[in-house]
Amino acid sequence: RTLGVLTKLDLMDPGTDASDILLNKVIPLRKGYIGVVNRGQLDVESDLCIRDGLEKEKHFFRNHPTYGRDRSMVGRLGTDNLAKQLNSILMHHIRDCLPDLKTRIANMTHDVQMELEDLGTCDSGSRANLSGSLLALLSRFTTNFTSTIEGRGNVTNGQSSSSSARDLNGMASPMRGPSMNPALADMNELFGGAR
């Protein structure tokens, strides 16, 4: 899954080249190698713009005795080819990960929606009504949380359920199953049923 990038190919000694590496013969990488020529310090100091630097890179590869003649390396040379290759890798990765990501988001949305339904709805209206609704919502949450910590089982809409089971010692054992609020199930799991 590694893509190798060879830089500074223009600084190699005359008569030498990196064609064996670029053709993936020396140290094979799954995605292979791409050779680039970046702007050097002298180019930066002389204010050579990036566009002109890319043109200089193309000119270097086109006129090089090895890179310019070997057609098998055409797609393995230059910043343009590096950008295309990286974009392709990114697009494939997104395509592979997107279905799982969509499923996880849908599940999380469903869980949050269930929690909101368990806490009740807020009547829109005046500012005083919103304050009252917020206070009622916080009160219900506090009641649910306290009931869960005390091990009284499933609590919905501020009313305690009497359907929690008892173990042999008479201790409350929190109700489990599909009817339990997911948030309360998580708290019961965390606190071990508050036994």
N, C-alpha and C positions, 0 to 999 in steps of 0.2 A: 504493500500500500504506500510505499515511499517513492516520491519523484525526486530524482537527483538533479541539482542545478549546478552546472559548471560555469564559473565566472572567469573573467580576465583571460579569455582565450587569445586575445590579441597580444598578450605579454609573453607568450611562449616563444622559445628560441626558433629562429628560421629553420625550416626543414622538419620541424616537429609538429605534431597535431594530437588531438584527443579523440580521434575517430574511433579507436577501439573501445574507449569508455562510452562515447556517445552511442555506439552500436550495441551497448550492453554486454560486451564480451569479457571485461575485466572483473568487475564486481557487479553481478546481475542484480538489478532492482526490478520489482514487479511492474512499476510504471516507467522504468527506463530513466534516461537522462535527457536534459535539454541544455544546450550551450548558449550563453549570452555574453555580450560585450557591453559593459556599463560605461558610463562616463568616468574618466579618470580624474585625478586631482587637478591636472592641468586644464582639462575641459571645464571643470567647475569654476576654477579661478578665472578662466577666460570667458565666463558667462555663456557657455554653450547651452542652449535650451534643450529640453528633453526631446522635443520633436527632431531637432537636428542631430541629437545623440542617437536616436533610433535610426535615422537615415544613415549615419556613419556606421552603425552596427550592420545594417543591411548591405552597405557597400563593402564592408570587411568580409562578410561571409560570401558575397557574390564573387569577389575577386580573389579569394583564397585558393591556392592551388589544389587543396584537398576538399575543403568544405564546399567550394563552388562547383566542383565536378561530380561529386558523389550524390546521386539522386536519392539514395536511401536515407540520407541525413537531412534532406530539405525540411521535413517536418520536425526535426530535432534541434533546430538552430533559430535563435532570435527571441527577443522579448515578446513579440506578437504570438509566436507559437507557445511560449510559456504561459501567457495569459489565456490562450484558448484551452490549453491542457488543464490548467487550474480551474477554469470556469466549468469545463466538462466534468471534472472530478467533483466539484461542488454541486452541480446539478444532479449528478447521479446519487450523491449522498443525500441530498434533500429529497429526491424521489423515493429513496429507500426508507428514510426515516419518517416521512410525512404521514403515512397511514397510522403508524403506531402513535405518533404525536396527536393526530386528530382523535383517535380513540381515547387516549388519556385525558385530553381536554374535555371531551364529551362526558366521560365518567365523572370528572371533577365537577363539571357544571351540574350534572344530575345530582351529585351528593350535596352540593351547596343549595340547589333548589329544594331538595328534601328538607334540609335544615331550616331554610327560610319558611317553608310550609309548616313545619313543626312549631316554629316560633310565632306564627300568625302573620296576618297582614296589617299594614299600616293604613289607616284611613287618611287620605289626603285632605287638606283643608287649611284652616288657619294655623298660625304659629303655635297657639295654645294647644290645638289638637295634636300637632306633631310632638310637642313636648310631652303631652300625656301619653301618646303612643310609645314614645321612646322610654318613658318611665315604666310603662306596662311591659314592654319588651325586656328591659333590664331586670325587672322583677321576676318574669317567667324564667329567664336564663338563670338567675340566682337560685330560684326554687329548684330548677332542674339540676343544676350543678350540686347544690347541697344534698338533694335527695340521692344523687348518684354517689357522692362521697360517703353518705351514711348507709349505702347499700340497700336502699329501698326499691331498687329495680327501675323499670321503665317509667319515665315521667313525660307526659306530653301535655302541652297547653296549660301547664301549671298545676295539673292534678296528678296525684300520686296513684300509681296502679297497685292494687292489692294482689296482683297475680305473681309476685315474686316467690320463688320456691324457697323452702327451708331445708337446710341440711340436717344431719343427725344431731348436731349440737344445738339446734334451734336458731342458728345464725342465718341471717338473710343471705340468700344466694341470688345474685342479680339474674333477672330473666334474660335469656339469650334467644336469638332467632331472628327471623325476617321482620318481626313487628317492632324491634328495638331501633330507636333513633341511631343513625350511624355515629353521630357525635358522642352520644351517651355510651354506645358500645366501645368507642375508643377510650373514653374516660374509665369505663369499667375495666377494660383491658389494662389500662395504665395503673389503676389503683388496686387491681386484683379483686374487685367486688367490695372493697372497703371492709374486709373481714377482720 
